[in-house]
Amino acid sequence: MVKYYPVSLDATFSALADPTRRRILQSLSTHSRRVTDLAQPFSMSLPAVSKHLRVLERAGLLKRRQLGREHHLELEPAPMKEAALWIEEYRKFWEGSLDSLAHYLENNQQPKKTKKNKKGKKA
């Protein structure tokens, strides 16, 4: 089941590993937003939020448009779809493995032995 996956998959999982970045993506899931609007709910500086945004951009999860002095960001879902497909392959593998184990256990259980007393009768 070993397959080659592009380095972008590593960048996607790395970007998604941080809860702040996941909240940013969740915020962008409804519509595009300005950087300053994205930064508002977080108790961190604008430069700190910008660092998170750069990580998301490098992973390909964001598109940035500049209109004058304002930067507008929108979600780019393609890398997450790739990650979901990767996870789905392993979900099928593990479910198949667990189903096989359950089938084996159901069909190979031995009946419990009953104890016999000294005269050879069941206790």
N, C-alpha and C positions, 0 to 999 in steps of 0.2 A: 504494500500500500504506500510505499515511499514515492512521492512525487515531488517534482521541483516546483517551488512557488517563488514568484519574484520577490525581490527585496522590499518592494512596496508593501507587501503583506506585513513584514516586520515593522515598518514605519507606521502602518495603520494600527496594529496592536499596541505599539509603544505610545502612540498618540492617545488611544482610547483608554490606556491604563490610568490616566489621571482623572479624578472626579471633576476638577474644574473644567477640563477640556470637554468632558462628556456633557456637562451642564451648558457649555457654550454651544455645542452641537445641537443639544435639545432646544435651546433658544432659537437657533437658526432653522429648525425643522419646519417652522410655520411660515416664515418669510425672511427676506434679507434684512440686515440691521447695520447700523453704523457702529464703528468700533467703540465710540463713547457710550452708546446705548448698551452694548454688550458688557462693558466694564462696570456699569452702575451697580448691579446686584452683588458684586464681589467686594470684599473688604481687603482690596489690594490696590496697589498703584496702577496707573495706566501702563507704565512700562512693563510691569509684571504680567498684566493681561496680554500685552503685545507679544511677550515671549511665548505665551501659550498659543496665541494665534499663529505665530511663525511655525511652531511645531505642527499645528493642524494643516497649515498651508504646505509645508514640506511633505506631509503625508498625503497630500492631494485631497484632503477632506473639505477644503474651503476654496472658494473663488473670491477674488478681491477686485472690486471696481473702484476707481478713483474718480470722483466728480468734484472738481475743484479741490478744495482742501479736505473734503470728507472722503473717508474710505468706507465703502459699503461691502459687506461680506455676505456670502450665501453658501449654503451647504452644498457640497458635491458628494452625492451618495455612492458613486461607483466603487471607491475603495472599501466601503463598508459592505457592499454587496459581495465583493470578492472574499472578504473575511467571513461573511455569513456562509458562502458556498464551501469554504474550507472547513468551517465548523460542522456544516451539514454532513460532509463526507465522514468525519469522525463520529458524529452522532449515529449514523447508520452502522458504522463498524461496531461501536460499543453496544448498541441495541441488539445487533445480530449476535454478538458474543454473549450478552446476558441472556438472550432468548435460548441460545444453544446450551448454556449452563442450566437454565431452568428446565429445559427438556431433558437433559441428562439426569438431573436430580429427581425429576418426576418419574422417570423410567428405570432408575437404578437403585431405588431405595429398597433395602432388604427389610423383611419383616422382623420385628423385635422377637428375640428368643425369650421363651418363657422359662422360668426357673423350675427345676424338678427337685423334689425332695429325695431323701435317701432311698426310698422304695421305688423310684422311677416314675412317680406320679407328679402331675403338674401341681405346683403350689398355689 
